[in-house]
Amino acid sequence: MAIAAAVVLAAHAAATTTGVPTIPCTDVIGQAKTPRDSGYRVVFGVVSAPPARLMQVVATGERPWAYWRKAGLVVRAGGSNVAVSVPRAWRSRAAVMWGSSGPVPALRIAACPSPAGVWNAYAGGFLIRTRRECVPLTFTVAGRSKTIRFGVGGACR
């Protein structure tokens, strides 16, 4: 748990820019065999988002993001850029980080020119102020947007 908190804190210290970071292809940590492993949900056939319920949050001991939940993000290679954002009304309650972004309210995953059919995985997850939140995230791909919820620390009600 101390390692996870240290990673969150280091990334938090590095996330001081105001722009939306673009996560480069060099941040890919591996490939998934299928986009639906472990309850992951496919959005627009391009994004494989974490399951609806994400238990086992870790206390960071820091503010503003007192809790962390690791959850990778998987993106189909060769497609469009993928934008991920926390809705404005939620930005004081939740942040995300994937790849080298650090905690941010929004990020963009670059389209990576891997072979067709490859699903690229990115390390990261959710940061929240309280032990349990029902976090909405908006995924935008090629001009289409969809918001889905994540029960971080418990199920959404």
The 8 nearest C-alpha neighbors of each residue, nearest first, counted from 0:
[[1, 3, 2, 4, 57, 58, 59, 5],
 [0, 2, 4, 3, 5, 59, 6, 57],
 [1, 3, 5, 0, 4, 6, 7, 59],
 [4, 2, 6, 0, 5, 1, 7, 57],
 [3, 5, 59, 7, 1, 2, 6, 8],
 [6, 4, 2, 8, 7, 3, 9, 1],
 [7, 5, 3, 9, 4, 8, 10, 2],
 [8, 6, 4, 10, 5, 9, 11, 3],
 [7, 9, 11, 5, 10, 6, 4, 12],
 [10, 8, 12, 6, 11, 7, 5, 13],
 [9, 11, 101, 13, 7, 12, 8, 6],
 [12, 10, 8, 14, 101, 9, 13, 102],
 [11, 13, 9, 10, 14, 8, 15, 101],
 [12, 14, 10, 11, 15, 101, 9, 16],
 [15, 13, 101, 11, 12, 16, 10, 102],
 [14, 16, 13, 17, 12, 11, 101, 103],
 [17, 15, 18, 14, 19, 13, 20, 103],
 [16, 18, 15, 19, 14, 20, 103, 104],
 [19, 17, 16, 20, 106, 105, 15, 21],
 [18, 20, 106, 105, 21, 17, 107, 103],
 [21, 19, 106, 18, 100, 107, 22, 105],
 [22, 20, 107, 108, 106, 23, 109, 19],
 [21, 23, 108, 109, 98, 107, 20, 99],
 [24, 22, 25, 109, 26, 21, 108, 27],
 [23, 25, 26, 111, 27, 109, 22, 110],
 [24, 26, 23, 27, 28, 22, 98, 111],
 [27, 25, 98, 24, 23, 28, 121, 22],
 [28, 26, 121, 25, 120, 24, 29, 119],
 [29, 27, 121, 120, 26, 122, 30, 119],
 [30, 28, 120, 27, 119, 31, 121, 118],
 [29, 31, 119, 118, 120, 32, 117, 28],
 [30, 32, 118, 33, 119, 120, 34, 29],
 [33, 31, 30, 34, 118, 117, 36, 35],
 [32, 34, 31, 35, 36, 118, 117, 30],
 [33, 35, 47, 36, 31, 41, 39, 118],
 [34, 36, 39, 33, 38, 40, 37, 41],
 [37, 35, 38, 39, 34, 33, 32, 31],
 [38, 36, 39, 35, 50, 49, 34, 40],
 [37, 39, 50, 36, 35, 40, 49, 51],
 [38, 40, 50, 49, 35, 48, 37, 36],
 [41, 39, 48, 47, 35, 50, 49, 38],
 [40, 42, 47, 46, 44, 48, 43, 34],
 [41, 43, 46, 44, 45, 47, 40, 48],
 [44, 42, 45, 41, 46, 140, 143, 145],
 [43, 45, 42, 41, 46, 75, 47, 34],
 [44, 46, 75, 43, 74, 42, 47, 41],
 [47, 45, 74, 42, 41, 48, 73, 44],
 [46, 48, 41, 73, 34, 40, 39, 74],
 [47, 49, 40, 39, 72, 46, 41, 50],
 [50, 48, 39, 70, 40, 72, 51, 47],
 [51, 49, 39, 38, 52, 40, 48, 53],
 [50, 52, 149, 150, 148, 53, 49, 154],
 [53, 51, 150, 154, 50, 149, 153, 151],
 [52, 54, 151, 150, 152, 153, 51, 50],
 [53, 55, 152, 153, 56, 151, 52, 68],
 [56, 54, 152, 57, 53, 68, 151, 153],
 [55, 57, 68, 67, 152, 54, 66, 58],
 [56, 58, 67, 66, 59, 68, 55, 0],
 [57, 59, 66, 60, 65, 67, 56, 4],
 [60, 58, 4, 65, 61, 66, 57, 67],
 [59, 61, 58, 65, 62, 4, 66, 64],
 [62, 60, 65, 59, 64, 63, 8, 58],
 [63, 61, 64, 65, 60, 128, 59, 66],
 [62, 64, 65, 128, 61, 127, 91, 92],
 [65, 63, 62, 128, 127, 126, 66, 61],
 [64, 66, 128, 59, 61, 62, 58, 60],
 [67, 65, 58, 127, 57, 59, 64, 126],
 [66, 68, 126, 57, 56, 125, 58, 127],
 [69, 67, 56, 125, 124, 70, 57, 126],
 [68, 70, 124, 123, 125, 67, 71, 122],
 [71, 69, 124, 123, 49, 68, 72, 122],
 [70, 72, 122, 123, 121, 124, 120, 73],
 [71, 73, 121, 48, 120, 47, 49, 70],
 [72, 74, 120, 47, 119, 46, 118, 121],
 [75, 73, 46, 119, 118, 45, 47, 76],
 [76, 74, 118, 45, 117, 119, 46, 78],
 [75, 77, 111, 113, 117, 78, 118, 112],
 [76, 78, 112, 111, 113, 110, 115, 75],
 [79, 77, 76, 110, 75, 80, 45, 111],
 [80, 78, 110, 141, 81, 140, 77, 109],
 [79, 81, 110, 109, 108, 140, 82, 107],
 [80, 82, 108, 140, 107, 139, 79, 83],
 [83, 81, 107, 139, 138, 106, 108, 84],
 [84, 82, 138, 106, 105, 137, 107, 139],
 [85, 83, 105, 137, 136, 104, 86, 106],
 [84, 86, 136, 104, 90, 105, 89, 87],
 [87, 85, 89, 88, 84, 90, 136, 137],
 [88, 86, 90, 89, 85, 104, 91, 84],
 [87, 89, 86, 90, 91, 85, 92, 93],
 [90, 88, 92, 87, 86, 91, 93, 85],
 [91, 89, 87, 92, 93, 88, 104, 85],
 [90, 92, 89, 93, 88, 94, 128, 87],
 [93, 91, 89, 90, 128, 127, 94, 129],
 [94, 92, 127, 90, 126, 91, 89, 128],
 [93, 95, 104, 126, 103, 102, 125, 90],
 [96, 94, 125, 102, 103, 124, 126, 104],
 [95, 97, 102, 123, 101, 100, 124, 103],
 [98, 96, 123, 122, 100, 121, 99, 124],
 [97, 99, 26, 121, 122, 100, 22, 123],
 [98, 100, 101, 97, 22, 26, 96, 10],
 [101, 99, 96, 98, 97, 20, 102, 22],
 [100, 102, 10, 14, 96, 11, 99, 103],
 [103, 101, 96, 95, 11, 94, 14, 100],
 [104, 102, 94, 105, 95, 96, 101, 100],
 [103, 105, 94, 85, 84, 90, 95, 102],
 [106, 104, 84, 103, 83, 19, 85, 107],
 [107, 105, 20, 19, 83, 82, 21, 84],
 [106, 108, 82, 21, 81, 22, 83, 20],
 [109, 107, 22, 81, 80, 21, 82, 110],
 [110, 108, 80, 23, 22, 111, 21, 107],
 [109, 111, 80, 79, 78, 77, 76, 108],
 [112, 110, 76, 77, 24, 113, 109, 78],
 [113, 111, 77, 76, 114, 110, 78, 115],
 [114, 112, 76, 111, 77, 115, 117, 119],
 [115, 113, 117, 116, 112, 76, 77, 111],
 [116, 114, 117, 77, 76, 113, 75, 112],
 [115, 117, 114, 118, 75, 76, 77, 113],
 [116, 118, 76, 115, 75, 114, 119, 113],
 [117, 119, 75, 30, 31, 74, 76, 73],
 [120, 118, 30, 74, 73, 27, 29, 75],
 [119, 121, 73, 29, 30, 27, 28, 72],
 [122, 120, 72, 27, 98, 71, 28, 97],
 [123, 121, 71, 97, 98, 72, 120, 28],
 [124, 122, 97, 96, 71, 69, 70, 98],
 [123, 125, 69, 70, 96, 68, 95, 71],
 [124, 126, 95, 68, 67, 94, 69, 96],
 [127, 125, 67, 94, 64, 93, 66, 95],
 [126, 128, 93, 64, 66, 129, 92, 65],
 [129, 127, 64, 65, 92, 63, 66, 93],
 [130, 128, 131, 127, 66, 65, 132, 92],
 [131, 129, 152, 66, 128, 132, 56, 127],
 [130, 132, 152, 129, 151, 153, 133, 150],
 [133, 131, 151, 134, 150, 152, 129, 130],
 [134, 132, 150, 155, 149, 151, 148, 135],
 [133, 135, 149, 148, 132, 150, 136, 151],
 [136, 134, 148, 147, 149, 146, 85, 133],
 [137, 135, 85, 146, 84, 147, 148, 138],
 [136, 138, 146, 84, 145, 83, 85, 144],
 [137, 139, 83, 145, 144, 82, 146, 136],
 [140, 138, 144, 82, 143, 81, 142, 137],
 [139, 141, 81, 143, 142, 79, 80, 144],
 [142, 140, 143, 79, 139, 80, 81, 144],
 [141, 143, 140, 139, 144, 81, 79, 82],
 [144, 142, 140, 139, 141, 145, 138, 43],
 [145, 143, 139, 138, 137, 140, 142, 146],
 [144, 146, 138, 137, 147, 139, 143, 42],
 [147, 145, 137, 136, 138, 135, 144, 148],
 [146, 148, 135, 136, 137, 145, 149, 138],
 [149, 147, 135, 134, 133, 136, 51, 150],
 [148, 150, 51, 134, 133, 151, 52, 135],
 [149, 151, 133, 154, 52, 155, 153, 53],
 [150, 152, 53, 132, 153, 131, 149, 133],
 [151, 153, 54, 131, 56, 53, 55, 130],
 [154, 152, 150, 151, 54, 131, 52, 53],
 [153, 155, 150, 52, 156, 151, 152, 133],
 [154, 156, 150, 133, 153, 149, 52, 148],
 [155, 154, 133, 150, 153, 132, 148, 149]]
